[in-house]
Amino acid sequence: MSKIQVITDTDSNLPIELAKEYGILLVPITIQFGEESFADFFEIQNPEMFERIDKIGKLPTTAAPSPAAFANAFRTAFDSGADSIICITVGAKISRTHESALIAVEEFPGKKITVIDSEFLTMGQGYMAITAVEAITAGASHEETVAKVRSLIPRCILYGSISTLKYIALGGRVSSLAASMANMLNIRPILCMRDGKLEMLEKVRTRKVAMDRLVELLVKAVGDKSVERICIVHVLNLEDAEFLRNKLAEKIKLPTQVEFFNFGPGVSVHTGVGLVGCFILTGE
């Protein structure tokens, strides 16, 4: 049987230990504080990153992995005995990561490498990588695995709520005055994945209304389909994450295992502390 290596970037939010468990190679996003750069997940996590942000009052910049970073991962895979590679990237409309991976492929003429645009991020992308490994383990070919991964894309759902506009203001996307007013009024923007991008859907007021609205949107999106995989995503906000899980369980049948994952620094820097949301992969 040929060996197929699965690779993804850290915008997948796959914890390092989980990636190791499945044998998935992670290519990190770069977090840049001035002259200091850190590999997302590997060298910096949310607590340290937000401590730095609050201290200096400025957001770091983020950078997609370079083509060289992907080329190194591809080379490592082939040197370790891989016959082919399936690389699943964060959505091409979100980051240049997908473009970097495609450029890296050009350094390996004659090698079998498929780069898949997940059209998603966080555990939507992460579960695609896990599903790929599961399919390969079950005996699927390279082509069958690619088809399986791509079949997941239209079944992915993500909604979330931001608890503060403080960090969005630091990034310059809203004014500090507007952010302060919004926080005083307890405004909670609702986010969703739409057409391959993470967008603001609407704004509501108060934590309770935000939680109720998230549940309403998720239940409507699932409809009469089953929930195949689910995880609650958050940024240093396990309390609200558990609350959301419990509220959702009152409305729809959830799998026995509901996982909780922090957005990694490469994603959470754009949302700030307090975000809570839910990713669902529906059944076919």
BAGU-529924 format. One record per residue (C-alpha): y, z, x; residue in three letters. Coordinates in steps of 0.001 Angstrom, whole numbers, plus 500000, padded with zeros to 6 digits. Each point is the difference from the previous one (the first is absolute). Example, Ala and Ser with C-alpha at 12.3 -4.5 7.8 and 13.67 -1.06 7.14 Angstrom:
residues 2
495500507800512300ala503440499340501370ser
//
This chain:
residues 284
500000500000500000met503455499100501301ser502473502782500669lys503232499735498003ile502894502231501050gln502535501130497395val503564500596501203ile503081501144498103thr503451501397500773asp501193503543499378thr502030499052496928asp496563500286498382ser500453503791500320asn496356500356501011leu499699503360501759pro498780499553503573ile496805501964499380glu499168497951496901leu500584496769501912ala497656501249502729lys497381500914497416glu499987496421498729tyr500403498432503431gly503355498440499078ile502455499225502803leu503598501013499247leu503042498183501392val503025502325499784pro503481499422498653ile502692501142502470thr502437502801499139ile503123499846502177gln502423502894500540phe502644498586502319gly498240499332503296glu496848501872498952glu497237498101498256ser496886501378498349phe496822498440498662ala499774500701496275asp497276502584499223phe498772500151503614phe503111501492501605glu502101501220497091ile499330501415496539gln502264500757497044asn500830503660500802pro501282499176503481glu501745496822498878met501949501657497178phe500847502967502204glu501601497551502421arg501761498130497182ile501471503193498524asp501122501136503455lys501828496813500975ile500972498858496494gly498801496481500630lys496903497984499137leu497889498414502718pro499370496289499933thr496547498562499437thr498465496903501503ala496967497962499072ala497250499842502610pro500642497217502489ser497667497013500346pro498941501573503325ala498917503179498185ala497766497982497690phe498724497904502900ala498994503208501812asn498141501194496890ala498250496641499629phe499049500023503678arg498649503546499736thr497871498945497024ala498539496958501765phe499438501933503237asp498074502579497949ser497641497348498693gly501642498749496805ala499072496463498976asp502895499697497551ser503006501964498732ile501485500644496580ile503568501286500320cys501684501375496873ile503766500423500265thr502746501611497964val501584497546497566gly501796497096501629ala503013500534497702lys500328503575501263ile499702499552503767ser499640497464502807arg496670501621500857thr498039497184498358his501929497426502031glu499257501898503233ser496282500002499252ala500005496262499320leu501797499325503286ile497456502137501852ala497136497918498606val501311497018501984glu498992501772503225glu496331499800499008phe499147496333499490pro496450499504498829gly499701503602498804lys499455500839496339lys502932502123498787ile501174500184496402thr503358501650499304val500395501150496382ile503370500753498434asp499190503055497869ser503186499430497968glu500065503790499909phe500466503097502130leu498718503566500273thr496504500613498673met499881496707498103gly499854498408503429gln497902502899501306gly497349499667497315tyr499808496269500680met499042500819503593ala497450502584498848ile498561497566497448thr499641497406502745ala497956502408502125val497868500967497000glu499310496335499234ala499098499267503635ile497710503042500124thr498265498720496848ala499302496701501758gly502894497801498861ala500969497068502206ser503482499520501438his500925497595497200glu498521502208497267glu501909502998501321thr503281498099500082val499449498877496402ala499180503564498959lys503175501376501577val502196497343498413arg498478500715496589ser501442503532500185leu503643498923500243ile500655499417496270pro498225503266499169arg502382502219502003cys502553502239498261ile502633502252501580leu502780502039498422tyr502010502773501611gly503085502154499622ser502588500969502618ile501242503583499772ser503209499595502015thr502329497180501025leu501015501858503162lys497889497859502320tyr500856496748498252ile503656500878500573ala499304500619503696leu498552496500500139gly503202498588498532gly498415498609496839arg502189502214497803val503165501925500831ser499865503685500832ser502246500715497005leu497723498078497636ala496967501802501420ala501659503400499604ser500936499243496392met496484498758499266ala498464503121501496asn502379502214498005met498900498198496839leu496344500289501102asn499487496243499810ile496502498876500972arg499606496273500751pro496639498537498954ile498436497556502457leu497265497446499493cys498244497205501836met501036496697498459arg499443496490501340asp499005501351503400gly503046502253500438lys500768503689499457leu502879499999497527glu502053502430497961met498909499612496392leu502324502447498268glu501726503372500299lys499170503105497994val501262503573500056arg498041503154500844thr496617500557501580arg498245500377496651lys501306496712498636val499064498260503262ala496437501338499861met499610499091496343asp501343496514500684arg497656499482502951leu497021500951497844val501196497713497201glu500416497033502356leu496649500566501701leu498106500358496728val501594496811498665lys499233498092503206ala496336501063499950val499605499103496333gly496360499770498974asp498743499508503568lys498091502631501929ser501456501813503005val497883499044503002glu502010501792502699arg503012502257499803ile502144501964502393cys503148502005499575ile502540499168502687val502881502221500978his502417500935502769val499545503689500820leu499778500789496294asn496452501096499233leu501142502187497093glu501338497060497991asp497050497864501108ala497527502455498494glu502153500332496880phe499999496204499552leu496219499835500422arg499504502644497315asn502395498303497580lys498308496654500534leu496543501492499455ala501093500997496502glu500560496342499086lys497355497899501754ile496523500489501419lys500252500437503754leu497270499684502624pro498448503225501254thr501837499589503296gln503795499853499852val501393499846503517glu503405501175501206phe501781498193502828phe503393500341501598asn502032496849500393phe500045499407503740gly503313500131501897pro500308496211500027gly500257500043496196val501357503475499233ser503129499449502105val501124497612497249his499343502402497109thr500688503457501381gly498388503373499508val498770500771496491gly498700496620498909leu496944500196497779val498024497142498547gly496614498670499125cys497958497038501156phe497243498711497734ile497440497274500577leu498704498932496610thr496521498715499275gly499509496284499521glu
//
